[in-house]
Amino acid sequence: MACSKPQVPDAKLYRDGLASGDCSPVRDGDLRDDCWVATAETKSLRAKPCDLIGGDRYEGECWFVLAEREKDPTLCKKAGTYADEIGRAHV
């Protein structure tokens, strides 16, 4: 093991993912999904970040953010528990 290459910390992978729009290298699932949500807020990648989320915890939030940013009510149905909030005030 002494000769193996040191592993890049997830915090750095997270920051790199935010900058590049590719959060897939982040190993920690919650951190990776949070990165995808943040990417949906800032990058013009359309629905791709939300499609790549691995768990339900962040998926609805991601679709909510994307629907709000894009002003696209067709994305609301994918926002899960956030869908009602989108319909009331945001899109």
Backbone torsions as a table, in degrees:
resi	resn	phi	psi	omega
1	MET	NA	-21.3	-176.7
2	ALA	-62.2	-25.9	-178.1
3	CYS	-95.5	-1.7	-178.1
4	SER	-74.4	152.7	-179.7
5	LYS	-72.1	133.8	179.4
6	PRO	-63.1	143.0	-179.4
7	GLN	-78.0	134.8	178.2
8	VAL	-70.5	129.3	179.9
9	PRO	-61.8	144.3	179.4
10	ASP	-58.4	-32.3	178.9
11	ALA	-60.1	-40.1	177.7
12	LYS	-70.3	-42.1	178.2
13	LEU	-61.0	-37.1	177.3
14	TYR	-62.5	-51.1	179.4
15	ARG	-60.5	-41.9	177.9
16	ASP	-63.2	-39.4	178.7
17	GLY	-63.9	-40.0	177.6
18	LEU	-63.0	-39.5	-178.6
19	ALA	-71.5	-39.4	-173.9
20	SER	-93.7	-22.7	-174.9
21	GLY	89.2	4.1	179.2
22	ASP	-117.5	102.5	-177.8
23	CYS	-95.2	-0.4	-174.9
24	SER	-59.7	-29.0	178.7
25	PRO	-70.7	-16.2	-179.3
26	VAL	-66.2	124.1	-174.7
27	ARG	-78.1	-40.4	-179.1
28	ASP	-70.8	123.0	-174.6
29	GLY	-59.7	-47.1	179.9
30	ASP	-64.4	-41.6	179.0
31	LEU	-65.6	-40.6	178.0
32	ARG	-63.1	-45.3	-179.7
33	ASP	-65.1	-38.6	175.9
34	ASP	-62.2	-38.3	177.3
35	CYS	-61.7	-42.6	178.8
36	TRP	-63.0	-39.9	178.1
37	VAL	-62.6	-46.3	178.7
38	ALA	-62.3	-35.8	177.4
39	THR	-65.9	-40.0	177.9
40	ALA	-61.4	-32.1	179.5
41	GLU	-72.5	-28.9	-168.6
42	THR	-117.7	-22.0	-175.2
43	LYS	-106.3	150.8	176.5
44	SER	-94.4	66.4	-178.9
45	LEU	-106.9	4.9	-177.3
46	ARG	61.3	-129.8	-171.0
47	ALA	-87.0	-9.3	-173.4
48	LYS	-51.9	-46.8	-178.0
49	PRO	-58.7	-40.3	-177.9
50	CYS	-69.9	-33.8	177.7
51	ASP	-66.1	-23.4	-175.3
52	LEU	-92.8	-4.5	179.9
53	ILE	-69.1	133.3	-174.0
54	GLY	-88.8	-7.7	-178.0
55	GLY	-143.7	161.8	-177.7
56	ASP	-69.3	-22.9	-174.1
57	ARG	-55.3	-41.7	-176.7
58	TYR	-108.2	-10.3	-173.5
59	GLU	-62.2	-49.5	179.5
60	GLY	-60.4	-42.2	178.5
61	GLU	-61.6	-40.3	180.0
62	CYS	-62.4	-47.1	179.4
63	TRP	-64.9	-36.0	176.2
64	PHE	-59.7	-50.4	-179.6
65	VAL	-60.0	-44.4	-177.8
66	LEU	-67.2	-43.0	178.6
67	ALA	-61.9	-41.7	179.3
68	GLU	-65.9	-46.1	-178.4
69	ARG	-64.9	-41.4	-177.4
70	GLU	-85.2	-8.2	-174.7
71	LYS	53.0	45.9	-175.1
72	ASP	-119.1	98.8	-177.8
73	PRO	-66.1	-16.1	178.9
74	THR	-68.9	-19.2	178.4
75	LEU	-83.8	-12.1	-176.1
76	CYS	-60.1	-37.2	-176.5
77	LYS	-64.0	-20.0	178.9
78	LYS	-88.5	-6.3	-173.9
79	ALA	-82.2	2.0	176.6
80	GLY	56.7	-124.6	-176.7
81	THR	-67.5	-15.1	178.9
82	TYR	-85.1	-9.8	-173.0
83	ALA	-58.6	-42.6	-179.7
84	ASP	-62.9	-39.3	-179.2
85	GLU	-65.7	-37.5	178.7
86	ILE	-62.5	-48.0	-176.9
87	GLY	-63.5	-30.6	-176.9
88	ARG	-74.6	-40.3	-168.3
89	ALA	-142.2	-14.2	-165.1
90	HIS	-104.4	-35.4	-173.9
91	VAL	-114.2	NA	NA
